[in-house]
Amino acid sequence: MAGDEEDQRAVAVAAAPAMSGGRDALGWACHLVHLAVMVYFVTGWLAPARAGLFIYMGFVPAVALQWQVNRNTCVLSNLEALLRTGRWRNPANPEEGAWFATLCADTLGFRPSPLQVNVFLYSLLFVLWLMALIRLVYWKF
């Protein structure tokens, strides 16, 4: 019984920033890291050096594979859950497995379905990866 109460308390503490409508320092740090990764995804294909393109071309599929293996949840969200609750997953965190959907809801006013998110993100990653490949093969440095 004591374990169940501790579990419920941990979930409540972890969910407190999300339920209050704001983010605490850890929530903001994780959100900003997610944004930085998103900016890298969108601009990484513009890397001015071949080495940068090679890194990008490895990073994009690695992240896509990580999403597939990790049930469409980013490892950054898992790390936040681990820091907050001591567990890899935190079902009380509305952004876990839905960071992009939450970003859309907060900034655009609508929440896309999981299918819409997957189609958009995987298509975008493929197009950006392909642009990096084209740059790597055809453009002079």
N, CA, C and O atoms as CSV, one atom per row, in Angstrom:
chain,resi,resn,atom,element,x,y,z
A,1,MET,N,N,0.807,-1.197,0.000
A,1,MET,CA,C,0.000,0.000,0.000
A,1,MET,C,C,0.852,1.264,0.000
A,1,MET,O,O,0.531,2.228,-0.695
A,2,ALA,N,N,1.931,1.266,0.772
A,2,ALA,CA,C,2.771,2.457,0.843
A,2,ALA,C,C,3.345,2.786,-0.530
A,2,ALA,O,O,3.492,3.958,-0.878
A,3,GLY,N,N,3.671,1.750,-1.314
A,3,GLY,CA,C,4.196,1.974,-2.659
A,3,GLY,C,C,3.179,2.645,-3.554
A,3,GLY,O,O,3.536,3.516,-4.348
A,4,ASP,N,N,1.904,2.254,-3.444
A,4,ASP,CA,C,0.858,2.869,-4.252
A,4,ASP,C,C,0.698,4.342,-3.912
A,4,ASP,O,O,0.532,5.177,-4.802
A,5,GLU,N,N,0.747,4.656,-2.635
A,5,GLU,CA,C,0.621,6.058,-2.221
A,5,GLU,C,C,1.801,6.867,-2.724
A,5,GLU,O,O,1.635,8.004,-3.166
A,6,GLU,N,N,3.001,6.285,-2.660
A,6,GLU,CA,C,4.183,6.981,-3.165
A,6,GLU,C,C,4.066,7.199,-4.670
A,6,GLU,O,O,4.421,8.263,-5.177
A,7,ASP,N,N,3.568,6.191,-5.379
A,7,ASP,CA,C,3.380,6.319,-6.823
A,7,ASP,C,C,2.399,7.445,-7.140
A,7,ASP,O,O,2.658,8.259,-8.026
A,8,GLN,N,N,1.295,7.497,-6.438
A,8,GLN,CA,C,0.288,8.539,-6.671
A,8,GLN,C,C,0.856,9.915,-6.345
A,8,GLN,O,O,0.587,10.883,-7.057
A,9,ARG,N,N,1.641,10.006,-5.271
A,9,ARG,CA,C,2.244,11.282,-4.887
A,9,ARG,C,C,3.246,11.725,-5.958
A,9,ARG,O,O,3.285,12.900,-6.324
A,10,ALA,N,N,4.052,10.789,-6.456
A,10,ALA,CA,C,5.039,11.117,-7.493
A,10,ALA,C,C,4.354,11.603,-8.765
A,10,ALA,O,O,4.813,12.557,-9.392
A,11,VAL,N,N,3.271,10.958,-9.143
A,11,VAL,CA,C,2.526,11.374,-10.333
A,11,VAL,C,C,1.931,12.756,-10.121
A,11,VAL,O,O,1.969,13.589,-11.027
A,12,ALA,N,N,1.388,13.012,-8.952
A,12,ALA,CA,C,0.786,14.320,-8.664
A,12,ALA,C,C,1.837,15.414,-8.682
A,12,ALA,O,O,1.598,16.492,-9.227
A,13,VAL,N,N,2.992,15.153,-8.099
A,13,VAL,CA,C,4.073,16.153,-8.086
A,13,VAL,C,C,4.565,16.406,-9.504
A,13,VAL,O,O,4.802,17.550,-9.891
A,14,ALA,N,N,4.718,15.336,-10.274
A,14,ALA,CA,C,5.205,15.479,-11.653
A,14,ALA,C,C,4.213,16.210,-12.531
A,14,ALA,O,O,4.604,16.916,-13.460
A,15,ALA,N,N,2.943,16.049,-12.246
A,15,ALA,CA,C,1.913,16.669,-13.077
A,15,ALA,C,C,1.610,18.098,-12.655
A,15,ALA,O,O,0.954,18.831,-13.395
A,16,ALA,N,N,2.067,18.500,-11.499
A,16,ALA,CA,C,1.709,19.815,-10.979
A,16,ALA,C,C,2.006,20.957,-11.944
A,16,ALA,O,O,1.137,21.807,-12.136
A,17,PRO,N,N,3.210,21.027,-12.576
A,17,PRO,CA,C,3.439,22.126,-13.515
A,17,PRO,C,C,2.471,22.106,-14.685
A,17,PRO,O,O,1.991,23.156,-15.113
A,18,ALA,N,N,2.182,20.923,-15.206
A,18,ALA,CA,C,1.275,20.826,-16.357
A,18,ALA,C,C,-0.148,21.189,-15.960
A,18,ALA,O,O,-0.852,21.859,-16.715
A,19,MET,N,N,-0.574,20.753,-14.786
A,19,MET,CA,C,-1.938,21.022,-14.360
A,19,MET,C,C,-2.138,22.491,-14.000
A,19,MET,O,O,-3.238,23.026,-14.140
A,20,SER,N,N,-1.081,23.136,-13.539
A,20,SER,CA,C,-1.226,24.523,-13.138
A,20,SER,C,C,-1.223,25.456,-14.346
A,20,SER,O,O,-1.459,26.656,-14.206
A,21,GLY,N,N,-0.957,24.911,-15.522
A,21,GLY,CA,C,-0.974,25.722,-16.734
A,21,GLY,C,C,0.360,26.371,-17.022
A,21,GLY,O,O,0.498,27.068,-18.028
A,22,GLY,N,N,1.341,26.165,-16.174
A,22,GLY,CA,C,2.658,26.742,-16.395
A,22,GLY,C,C,3.730,25.685,-16.339
A,22,GLY,O,O,3.450,24.508,-16.110
A,23,ARG,N,N,4.956,26.110,-16.549
A,23,ARG,CA,C,6.086,25.197,-16.488
A,23,ARG,C,C,7.002,25.640,-15.361
A,23,ARG,O,O,7.152,26.832,-15.095
A,24,ASP,N,N,7.603,24.676,-14.713
A,24,ASP,CA,C,8.634,24.997,-13.746
A,24,ASP,C,C,9.965,25.072,-14.499
A,24,ASP,O,O,9.984,24.958,-15.725
A,25,ALA,N,N,11.067,25.261,-13.787
A,25,ALA,CA,C,12.371,25.422,-14.433
A,25,ALA,C,C,12.756,24.194,-15.248
A,25,ALA,O,O,13.256,24.325,-16.365
A,26,LEU,N,N,12.528,23.005,-14.702
A,26,LEU,CA,C,12.849,21.784,-15.445
A,26,LEU,C,C,11.973,21.667,-16.689
A,26,LEU,O,O,12.457,21.280,-17.753
A,27,GLY,N,N,10.706,21.993,-16.564
A,27,GLY,CA,C,9.800,21.948,-17.713
A,27,GLY,C,C,10.238,22.903,-18.804
A,27,GLY,O,O,10.214,22.555,-19.984
A,28,TRP,N,N,10.642,24.117,-18.414
A,28,TRP,CA,C,11.113,25.080,-19.408
A,28,TRP,C,C,12.415,24.627,-20.050
A,28,TRP,O,O,12.597,24.767,-21.259
A,29,ALA,N,N,13.318,24.085,-19.245
A,29,ALA,CA,C,14.590,23.604,-19.792
A,29,ALA,C,C,14.342,22.509,-20.831
A,29,ALA,O,O,14.927,22.535,-21.914
A,30,CYS,N,N,13.491,21.565,-20.507
A,30,CYS,CA,C,13.187,20.480,-21.445
A,30,CYS,C,C,12.470,21.011,-22.691
A,30,CYS,O,O,12.742,20.564,-23.805
A,31,HIS,N,N,11.565,21.955,-22.501
A,31,HIS,CA,C,10.853,22.550,-23.630
A,31,HIS,C,C,11.827,23.274,-24.561
A,31,HIS,O,O,11.721,23.156,-25.782
A,32,LEU,N,N,12.764,24.014,-23.999
A,32,LEU,CA,C,13.737,24.747,-24.809
A,32,LEU,C,C,14.687,23.799,-25.534
A,32,LEU,O,O,15.079,24.070,-26.669
A,33,VAL,N,N,15.061,22.694,-24.897
A,33,VAL,CA,C,15.901,21.704,-25.581
A,33,VAL,C,C,15.126,21.098,-26.753
A,33,VAL,O,O,15.678,20.912,-27.838
A,34,HIS,N,N,13.842,20.791,-26.531
A,34,HIS,CA,C,13.007,20.294,-27.627
A,34,HIS,C,C,12.969,21.309,-28.779
A,34,HIS,O,O,13.098,20.931,-29.943
A,35,LEU,N,N,12.794,22.584,-28.457
A,35,LEU,CA,C,12.769,23.615,-29.501
A,35,LEU,C,C,14.099,23.684,-30.242
A,35,LEU,O,O,14.122,23.837,-31.463
A,36,ALA,N,N,15.209,23.572,-29.508
A,36,ALA,CA,C,16.532,23.608,-30.145
A,36,ALA,C,C,16.698,22.428,-31.105
A,36,ALA,O,O,17.230,22.587,-32.203
A,37,VAL,N,N,16.244,21.255,-30.689
A,37,VAL,CA,C,16.318,20.084,-31.571
A,37,VAL,C,C,15.448,20.308,-32.797
A,37,VAL,O,O,15.839,19.952,-33.908
A,38,MET,N,N,14.278,20.893,-32.606
A,38,MET,CA,C,13.390,21.166,-33.736
A,38,MET,C,C,14.048,22.148,-34.713
A,38,MET,O,O,13.963,21.960,-35.927
A,39,VAL,N,N,14.693,23.179,-34.199
A,39,VAL,CA,C,15.392,24.134,-35.066
A,39,VAL,C,C,16.514,23.427,-35.827
A,39,VAL,O,O,16.731,23.696,-37.008
A,40,TYR,N,N,17.224,22.524,-35.150
A,40,TYR,CA,C,18.286,21.771,-35.822
A,40,TYR,C,C,17.706,20.896,-36.934
A,40,TYR,O,O,18.290,20.801,-38.013
A,41,PHE,N,N,16.564,20.257,-36.679
A,41,PHE,CA,C,15.929,19.447,-37.719
A,41,PHE,C,C,15.616,20.285,-38.950
A,41,PHE,O,O,15.853,19.856,-40.079
A,42,VAL,N,N,15.087,21.470,-38.731
A,42,VAL,CA,C,14.639,22.312,-39.841
A,42,VAL,C,C,15.815,22.950,-40.584
A,42,VAL,O,O,15.726,23.165,-41.793
A,43,THR,N,N,16.898,23.252,-39.898
A,43,THR,CA,C,18.004,23.978,-40.518
A,43,THR,C,C,19.274,23.159,-40.722
A,43,THR,O,O,20.189,23.614,-41.408
A,44,GLY,N,N,19.349,21.982,-40.153
A,44,GLY,CA,C,20.577,21.188,-40.209
A,44,GLY,C,C,21.033,20.831,-41.607
A,44,GLY,O,O,22.229,20.667,-41.846
A,45,TRP,N,N,20.095,20.709,-42.538
A,45,TRP,CA,C,20.456,20.382,-43.912
A,45,TRP,C,C,21.241,21.510,-44.583
A,45,TRP,O,O,21.817,21.318,-45.654
A,46,LEU,N,N,21.263,22.676,-43.954
A,46,LEU,CA,C,22.009,23.823,-44.471
A,46,LEU,C,C,23.444,23.883,-43.945
A,46,LEU,O,O,24.146,24.869,-44.171
A,47,ALA,N,N,23.878,22.843,-43.251
A,47,ALA,CA,C,25.223,22.833,-42.666
A,47,ALA,C,C,26.256,23.222,-43.718
A,47,ALA,O,O,26.213,22.719,-44.840
A,48,PRO,N,N,27.189,24.117,-43.367
A,48,PRO,CA,C,28.147,24.614,-44.356
A,48,PRO,C,C,29.301,23.660,-44.645
A,48,PRO,O,O,30.096,23.915,-45.549
A,49,ALA,N,N,29.407,22.575,-43.897
A,49,ALA,CA,C,30.521,21.644,-44.098
A,49,ALA,C,C,29.992,20.226,-44.301
A,49,ALA,O,O,28.926,19.863,-43.804
A,50,ARG,N,N,30.761,19.441,-45.038
A,50,ARG,CA,C,30.370,18.055,-45.289
A,50,ARG,C,C,30.200,17.278,-43.984
A,50,ARG,O,O,29.270,16.482,-43.851
A,51,ALA,N,N,31.083,17.506,-43.036
A,51,ALA,CA,C,30.998,16.792,-41.754
A,51,ALA,C,C,29.668,17.091,-41.062
A,51,ALA,O,O,29.047,16.203,-40.479
A,52,GLY,N,N,29.246,18.341,-41.133
A,52,GLY,CA,C,27.966,18.718,-40.530
A,52,GLY,C,C,26.795,18.009,-41.197
A,52,GLY,O,O,25.843,17.612,-40.526
A,53,LEU,N,N,26.862,17.849,-42.511
A,53,LEU,CA,C,25.805,17.134,-43.230
A,53,LEU,C,C,25.801,15.645,-42.879
A,53,LEU,O,O,24.740,15.038,-42.738
A,54,PHE,N,N,26.986,15.067,-42.741
A,54,PHE,CA,C,27.051,13.658,-42.344
A,54,PHE,C,C,26.452,13.451,-40.958
A,54,PHE,O,O,25.721,12.487,-40.730
A,55,ILE,N,N,26.760,14.346,-40.045
A,55,ILE,CA,C,26.189,14.253,-38.686
A,55,ILE,C,C,24.673,14.374,-38.757
A,55,ILE,O,O,23.955,13.590,-38.138
A,56,TYR,N,N,24.192,15.346,-39.502
A,56,TYR,CA,C,22.745,15.552,-39.653
A,56,TYR,C,C,22.074,14.331,-40.263
A,56,TYR,O,O,21.007,13.911,-39.812
A,57,MET,N,N,22.697,13.761,-41.287
A,57,MET,CA,C,22.101,12.612,-41.964
A,57,MET,C,C,22.065,11.369,-41.082
A,57,MET,O,O,21.264,10.467,-41.326
A,58,GLY,N,N,22.901,11.308,-40.082
A,58,GLY,CA,C,22.824,10.224,-39.107
A,58,GLY,C,C,21.851,10.531,-37.993
A,58,GLY,O,O,21.161,9.642,-37.494
A,59,PHE,N,N,21.798,11.804,-37.602
A,59,PHE,CA,C,20.950,12.222,-36.482
A,59,PHE,C,C,19.464,12.072,-36.809
A,59,PHE,O,O,18.696,11.581,-35.982
A,60,VAL,N,N,19.061,12.484,-37.988
A,60,VAL,CA,C,17.632,12.462,-38.353
A,60,VAL,C,C,17.069,11.040,-38.325
A,60,VAL,O,O,16.048,10.820,-37.673
A,61,PRO,N,N,17.680,10.071,-38.997
A,61,PRO,CA,C,17.114,8.717,-38.916
A,61,PRO,C,C,17.213,8.117,-37.515
A,61,PRO,O,O,16.352,7.334,-37.113
A,62,ALA,N,N,18.259,8.481,-36.772
A,62,ALA,CA,C,18.393,7.956,-35.402
A,62,ALA,C,C,17.233,8.423,-34.534
A,62,ALA,O,O,16.692,7.645,-33.748
A,63,VAL,N,N,16.852,9.676,-34.670
A,63,VAL,CA,C,15.729,10.197,-33.884
A,63,VAL,C,C,14.423,9.555,-34.337
A,63,VAL,O,O,13.592,9.192,-33.504
A,64,ALA,N,N,14.232,9.412,-35.642
A,64,ALA,CA,C,13.015,8.769,-36.142
A,64,ALA,C,C,12.920,7.326,-35.642
A,64,ALA,O,O,11.849,6.875,-35.239
A,65,LEU,N,N,14.026,6.618,-35.670
A,65,LEU,CA,C,14.041,5.246,-35.158
A,65,LEU,C,C,13.757,5.221,-33.661
A,65,LEU,O,O,13.021,4.361,-33.176
A,66,GLN,N,N,14.343,6.165,-32.935
A,66,GLN,CA,C,14.109,6.255,-31.492
A,66,GLN,C,C,12.638,6.480,-31.204
A,66,GLN,O,O,12.106,5.905,-30.255
A,67,TRP,N,N,11.959,7.312,-32.007
A,67,TRP,CA,C,10.515,7.525,-31.818
A,67,TRP,C,C,9.756,6.225,-31.996
A,67,TRP,O,O,8.855,5.911,-31.218
A,68,GLN,N,N,10.126,5.459,-33.033
A,68,GLN,CA,C,9.434,4.202,-33.297
A,68,GLN,C,C,9.621,3.201,-32.160
A,68,GLN,O,O,8.663,2.566,-31.720
A,69,VAL,N,N,10.837,3.068,-31.697
A,69,VAL,CA,C,11.146,2.106,-30.640
A,69,VAL,C,C,10.555,2.543,-29.300
A,69,VAL,O,O,10.206,1.706,-28.468
A,70,ASN,N,N,10.447,3.838,-29.100
A,70,ASN,CA,C,10.021,4.400,-27.813
A,70,ASN,C,C,8.547,4.821,-27.826
A,70,ASN,O,O,8.169,5.735,-27.092
A,71,ARG,N,N,7.727,4.189,-28.627
A,71,ARG,CA,C,6.283,4.439,-28.690
A,71,ARG,C,C,5.947,5.916,-28.923
A,71,ARG,O,O,5.141,6.505,-28.203
A,72,ASN,N,N,6.577,6.492,-29.935
A,72,ASN,CA,C,6.343,7.886,-30.339
A,72,ASN,C,C,6.596,8.897,-29.222
A,72,ASN,O,O,5.978,9.960,-29.179
A,73,THR,N,N,7.493,8.557,-28.342
A,73,THR,CA,C,7.870,9.463,-27.257
A,73,THR,C,C,9.346,9.799,-27.407
A,73,THR,O,O,10.175,8.928,-27.668
A,74,CYS,N,N,9.655,11.066,-27.239
A,74,CYS,CA,C,11.038,11.515,-27.337
A,74,CYS,C,C,11.792,11.152,-26.065
A,74,CYS,O,O,11.243,11.200,-24.964
A,75,VAL,N,N,13.036,10.796,-26.234
A,75,VAL,CA,C,13.867,10.450,-25.091
A,75,VAL,C,C,14.019,11.653,-24.151
A,75,VAL,O,O,14.221,11.472,-22.950
A,76,LEU,N,N,13.926,12.869,-24.682
A,76,LEU,CA,C,13.997,14.053,-23.818
A,76,LEU,C,C,12.827,14.093,-22.839
A,76,LEU,O,O,13.001,14.462,-21.677
A,77,SER,N,N,11.649,13.718,-23.299
A,77,SER,CA,C,10.485,13.645,-22.403
A,77,SER,C,C,10.671,12.556,-21.367
A,77,SER,O,O,10.286,12.716,-20.209
A,78,ASN,N,N,11.267,11.440,-21.788
A,78,ASN,CA,C,11.536,10.359,-20.850
A,78,ASN,C,C,12.542,10.780,-19.790
A,78,ASN,O,O,12.399,10.429,-18.619
A,79,LEU,N,N,13.562,11.533,-20.199
A,79,LEU,CA,C,14.548,12.009,-19.230
A,79,LEU,C,C,13.916,12.966,-18.229
A,79,LEU,O,O,14.239,12.928,-17.042
A,80,GLU,N,N,13.013,13.826,-18.704
A,80,GLU,CA,C,12.299,14.707,-17.784
A,80,GLU,C,C,11.478,13.881,-16.791
A,80,GLU,O,O,11.474,14.175,-15.596
A,81,ALA,N,N,10.792,12.862,-17.274
A,81,ALA,CA,C,10.000,11.997,-16.393
A,81,ALA,C,C,10.896,11.300,-15.385
A,81,ALA,O,O,10.541,11.183,-14.212
A,82,LEU,N,N,12.045,10.839,-15.831
A,82,LEU,CA,C,12.976,10.160,-14.938
A,82,LEU,C,C,13.468,11.098,-13.845
A,82,LEU,O,O,13.572,10.704,-12.683
A,83,LEU,N,N,13.770,12.327,-14.212
A,83,LEU,CA,C,14.217,13.309,-13.210
A,83,LEU,C,C,13.104,13.661,-12.227
A,83,LEU,O,O,13.361,13.875,-11.042
A,84,ARG,N,N,11.876,13.718,-12.716
A,84,ARG,CA,C,10.755,14.099,-11.854
A,84,ARG,C,C,10.239,12.959,-10.980
A,84,ARG,O,O,9.947,13.152,-9.800
A,85,THR,N,N,10.132,11.786,-11.562
A,85,THR,CA,C,9.429,10.697,-10.864
A,85,THR,C,C,10.305,9.495,-10.557
A,85,THR,O,O,9.909,8.623,-9.783
A,86,GLY,N,N,11.480,9.436,-11.149
A,86,GLY,CA,C,12.311,8.254,-10.985
A,86,GLY,C,C,11.905,7.134,-11.923
A,86,GLY,O,O,12.431,6.025,-11.835
A,87,ARG,N,N,10.976,7.418,-12.817
A,87,ARG,CA,C,10.495,6.426,-13.794
A,87,ARG,C,C,10.685,6.963,-15.200
A,87,ARG,O,O,10.684,8.172,-15.428
A,88,TRP,N,N,10.849,6.034,-16.145
A,88,TRP,CA,C,11.088,6.396,-17.546
A,88,TRP,C,C,9.858,7.022,-18.189
A,88,TRP,O,O,9.996,7.851,-19.089
A,89,ARG,N,N,8.674,6.652,-17.756
A,89,ARG,CA,C,7.431,7.188,-18.312
A,89,ARG,C,C,6.640,7.889,-17.219
A,89,ARG,O,O,6.651,7.482,-16.058
A,90,ASN,N,N,5.948,8.962,-17.624
A,90,ASN,CA,C,5.108,9.706,-16.697
A,90,ASN,C,C,3.763,9.954,-17.379
A,90,ASN,O,O,3.623,10.911,-18.141
A,91,PRO,N,N,2.780,9.107,-17.112
A,91,PRO,CA,C,1.488,9.272,-17.775
A,91,PRO,C,C,0.781,10.574,-17.410
A,91,PRO,O,O,-0.149,10.982,-18.106
A,92,ALA,N,N,1.202,11.229,-16.341
A,92,ALA,CA,C,0.576,12.485,-15.938
A,92,ALA,C,C,1.100,13.672,-16.744
A,92,ALA,O,O,0.532,14.761,-16.667
A,93,ASN,N,N,2.165,13.484,-17.511
A,93,ASN,CA,C,2.730,14.564,-18.312
A,93,ASN,C,C,2.011,14.604,-19.656
A,93,ASN,O,O,2.158,13.679,-20.455
A,94,PRO,N,N,1.232,15.660,-19.923
A,94,PRO,CA,C,0.472,15.717,-21.178
A,94,PRO,C,C,1.347,15.858,-22.420
A,94,PRO,O,O,0.880,15.604,-23.530
A,95,GLU,N,N,2.613,16.259,-22.250
A,95,GLU,CA,C,3.498,16.409,-23.401
A,95,GLU,C,C,4.244,15.131,-23.739
A,95,GLU,O,O,4.829,15.033,-24.818
A,96,GLU,N,N,4.239,14.157,-22.852
A,96,GLU,CA,C,4.965,12.926,-23.142
A,96,GLU,C,C,4.284,12.188,-24.287
A,96,GLU,O,O,3.132,11.768,-24.183
A,97,GLY,N,N,5.015,12.044,-25.367
A,97,GLY,CA,C,4.452,11.411,-26.556
A,97,GLY,C,C,3.580,12.350,-27.359
A,97,GLY,O,O,2.993,11.942,-28.361
A,98,ALA,N,N,3.484,13.605,-26.936
A,98,ALA,CA,C,2.610,14.555,-27.632
A,98,ALA,C,C,3.202,15.968,-27.615
A,98,ALA,O,O,2.459,16.949,-27.625
A,99,TRP,N,N,4.516,16.075,-27.589
A,99,TRP,CA,C,5.131,17.396,-27.488
A,99,TRP,C,C,4.746,18.264,-28.673
A,99,TRP,O,O,4.367,19.422,-28.495
A,100,PHE,N,N,4.838,17.720,-29.883
A,100,PHE,CA,C,4.511,18.502,-31.074
A,100,PHE,C,C,3.028,18.871,-31.103
A,100,PHE,O,O,2.677,19.997,-31.454
A,101,ALA,N,N,2.164,17.934,-30.738
A,101,ALA,CA,C,0.720,18.215,-30.700
A,101,ALA,C,C,0.425,19.313,-29.681
A,101,ALA,O,O,-0.410,20.184,-29.928
A,102,THR,N,N,1.106,19.273,-28.540
A,102,THR,CA,C,0.931,20.305,-27.519
A,102,THR,C,C,1.433,21.653,-28.030
A,102,THR,O,O,0.806,22.684,-27.787
A,103,LEU,N,N,2.560,21.644,-28.735
A,103,LEU,CA,C,3.087,22.877,-29.323
A,103,LEU,C,C,2.088,23.461,-30.320
A,103,LEU,O,O,1.860,24.671,-30.332
A,104,CYS,N,N,1.495,22.615,-31.151
A,104,CYS,CA,C,0.470,23.076,-32.099
A,104,CYS,C,C,-0.730,23.668,-31.361
A,104,CYS,O,O,-1.238,24.725,-31.737
A,105,ALA,N,N,-1.173,22.990,-30.325
A,105,ALA,CA,C,-2.327,23.467,-29.562
A,105,ALA,C,C,-2.026,24.822,-28.920
A,105,ALA,O,O,-2.869,25.720,-28.927
A,106,ASP,N,N,-0.821,24.964,-28.366
A,106,ASP,CA,C,-0.458,26.215,-27.686
A,106,ASP,C,C,-0.243,27.373,-28.652
A,106,ASP,O,O,-0.572,28.515,-28.330
A,107,THR,N,N,0.305,27.092,-29.832
A,107,THR,CA,C,0.660,28.181,-30.745
A,107,THR,C,C,-0.346,28.396,-31.870
A,107,THR,O,O,-0.559,29.531,-32.296
A,108,LEU,N,N,-0.967,27.326,-32.355
A,108,LEU,CA,C,-1.874,27.437,-33.495
A,108,LEU,C,C,-3.347,27.316,-33.116
A,108,LEU,O,O,-4.228,27.631,-33.916
A,109,GLY,N,N,-3.610,26.860,-31.898
A,109,GLY,CA,C,-4.987,26.773,-31.433
A,109,GLY,C,C,-5.719,25.504,-31.811
A,109,GLY,O,O,-6.926,25.408,-31.591
A,110,PHE,N,N,-5.024,24.520,-32.377
A,110,PHE,CA,C,-5.678,23.238,-32.646
A,110,PHE,C,C,-4.715,22.118,-32.285
A,110,PHE,O,O,-3.496,22.281,-32.341
A,111,ARG,N,N,-5.280,20.992,-31.917
A,111,ARG,CA,C,-4.481,19.833,-31.531
A,111,ARG,C,C,-4.642,18.751,-32.600
A,111,ARG,O,O,-5.717,18.168,-32.738
A,112,PRO,N,N,-3.565,18.479,-33.360
A,112,PRO,CA,C,-3.654,17.445,-34.387
A,112,PRO,C,C,-3.754,16.053,-33.762
A,112,PRO,O,O,-3.329,15.832,-32.628
A,113,SER,N,N,-4.317,15.133,-34.516
A,113,SER,CA,C,-4.424,13.747,-34.057
A,113,SER,C,C,-3.037,13.102,-34.102
A,113,SER,O,O,-2.146,13.611,-34.781
A,114,PRO,N,N,-2.844,11.996,-33.394
A,114,PRO,CA,C,-1.553,11.289,-33.473
A,114,PRO,C,C,-1.178,10.902,-34.903
A,114,PRO,O,O,-0.006,10.977,-35.274
A,115,LEU,N,N,-2.154,10.491,-35.706
A,115,LEU,CA,C,-1.867,10.142,-37.096
A,115,LEU,C,C,-1.379,11.366,-37.871
A,115,LEU,O,O,-0.410,11.277,-38.624
A,116,GLN,N,N,-2.042,12.503,-37.691
A,116,GLN,CA,C,-1.624,13.729,-38.379
A,116,GLN,C,C,-0.210,14.123,-37.963
A,116,GLN,O,O,0.595,14.522,-38.804
A,117,VAL,N,N,0.093,14.015,-36.689
A,117,VAL,CA,C,1.430,14.343,-36.201
A,117,VAL,C,C,2.457,13.416,-36.843
A,117,VAL,O,O,3.486,13.878,-37.336
A,118,ASN,N,N,2.185,12.111,-36.840
A,118,ASN,CA,C,3.137,11.156,-37.407
A,118,ASN,C,C,3.358,11.393,-38.893
A,118,ASN,O,O,4.499,11.414,-39.354
A,119,VAL,N,N,2.283,11.571,-39.642
A,119,VAL,CA,C,2.428,11.793,-41.088
A,119,VAL,C,C,3.226,13.069,-41.341
A,119,VAL,O,O,4.132,13.081,-42.173
A,120,PHE,N,N,2.896,14.128,-40.634
A,120,PHE,CA,C,3.597,15.397,-40.833
A,120,PHE,C,C,5.072,15.280,-40.458
A,120,PHE,O,O,5.942,15.633,-41.254
A,121,LEU,N,N,5.360,14.784,-39.244
A,121,LEU,CA,C,6.745,14.764,-38.771
A,121,LEU,C,C,7.623,13.812,-39.575
A,121,LEU,O,O,8.737,14.176,-39.952
A,122,TYR,N,N,7.146,12.611,-39.841
A,122,TYR,CA,C,7.973,11.674,-40.605
A,122,TYR,C,C,8.162,12.142,-42.040
A,122,TYR,O,O,9.233,11.941,-42.612
A,123,SER,N,N,7.148,12.760,-42.637
A,123,SER,CA,C,7.292,13.313,-43.989
A,123,SER,C,C,8.293,14.462,-43.986
A,123,SER,O,O,9.155,14.547,-44.861
A,124,LEU,N,N,8.175,15.336,-43.006
A,124,LEU,CA,C,9.098,16.460,-42.904
A,124,LEU,C,C,10.533,15.975,-42.713
A,124,LEU,O,O,11.450,16.468,-43.369
A,125,LEU,N,N,10.723,15.014,-41.818
A,125,LEU,CA,C,12.070,14.494,-41.600
A,125,LEU,C,C,12.635,13.869,-42.873
A,125,LEU,O,O,13.813,14.044,-43.183
A,126,PHE,N,N,11.801,13.146,-43.605
A,126,PHE,CA,C,12.273,12.538,-44.847
A,126,PHE,C,C,12.682,13.599,-45.867
A,126,PHE,O,O,13.738,13.485,-46.490
A,127,VAL,N,N,11.859,14.621,-46.038
A,127,VAL,CA,C,12.162,15.680,-47.003
A,127,VAL,C,C,13.438,16.421,-46.600
A,127,VAL,O,O,14.288,16.693,-47.449
A,128,LEU,N,N,13.578,16.745,-45.334
A,128,LEU,CA,C,14.780,17.452,-44.874
A,128,LEU,C,C,16.021,16.585,-45.020
A,128,LEU,O,O,17.078,17.075,-45.418
A,129,TRP,N,N,15.899,15.296,-44.698
A,129,TRP,CA,C,17.020,14.371,-44.862
A,129,TRP,C,C,17.409,14.271,-46.337
A,129,TRP,O,O,18.592,14.255,-46.678
A,130,LEU,N,N,16.402,14.206,-47.203
A,130,LEU,CA,C,16.652,14.128,-48.641
A,130,LEU,C,C,17.337,15.400,-49.150
A,130,LEU,O,O,18.214,15.325,-50.011
A,131,MET,N,N,16.949,16.546,-48.635
A,131,MET,CA,C,17.601,17.799,-49.022
A,131,MET,C,C,19.073,17.793,-48.605
A,131,MET,O,O,19.928,18.281,-49.344
A,132,ALA,N,N,19.367,17.246,-47.432
A,132,ALA,CA,C,20.760,17.138,-46.992
A,132,ALA,C,C,21.537,16.197,-47.912
A,132,ALA,O,O,22.684,16.474,-48.263
A,133,LEU,N,N,20.919,15.100,-48.297
A,133,LEU,CA,C,21.576,14.155,-49.205
A,133,LEU,C,C,21.863,14.814,-50.552
A,133,LEU,O,O,22.955,14.659,-51.098
A,134,ILE,N,N,20.900,15.540,-51.082
A,134,ILE,CA,C,21.094,16.230,-52.362
A,134,ILE,C,C,22.227,17.248,-52.242
A,134,ILE,O,O,23.066,17.358,-53.136
A,135,ARG,N,N,22.249,17.977,-51.156
A,135,ARG,CA,C,23.344,18.942,-50.949
A,135,ARG,C,C,24.676,18.243,-50.881
A,135,ARG,O,O,25.662,18.696,-51.462
A,136,LEU,N,N,24.701,17.138,-50.169
A,136,LEU,CA,C,25.956,16.402,-49.984
A,136,LEU,C,C,26.476,15.845,-51.304
A,136,LEU,O,O,27.681,15.867,-51.552
A,137,VAL,N,N,25.586,15.351,-52.146
A,137,VAL,CA,C,25.991,14.701,-53.388
A,137,VAL,C,C,26.289,15.699,-54.491
A,137,VAL,O,O,27.269,15.534,-55.217
A,138,TYR,N,N,25.454,16.746,-54.638
A,138,TYR,CA,C,25.516,17.592,-55.817
A,138,TYR,C,C,26.134,18.974,-55.615
A,138,TYR,O,O,26.641,19.553,-56.576
A,139,TRP,N,N,26.110,19.507,-54.432
A,139,TRP,CA,C,26.589,20.867,-54.262
A,139,TRP,C,C,28.077,20.891,-53.955
A,139,TRP,O,O,28.609,20.014,-53.275
A,140,LYS,N,N,28.722,21.907,-54.471
A,140,LYS,CA,C,30.151,22.107,-54.226
A,140,LYS,C,C,30.347,22.876,-52.921
A,140,LYS,O,O,29.578,23.777,-52.585
A,141,PHE,N,N,31.366,22.503,-52.219
A,141,PHE,CA,C,31.669,23.189,-50.940
A,141,PHE,C,C,32.908,24.009,-51.091
A,141,PHE,O,O,33.336,24.662,-50.140
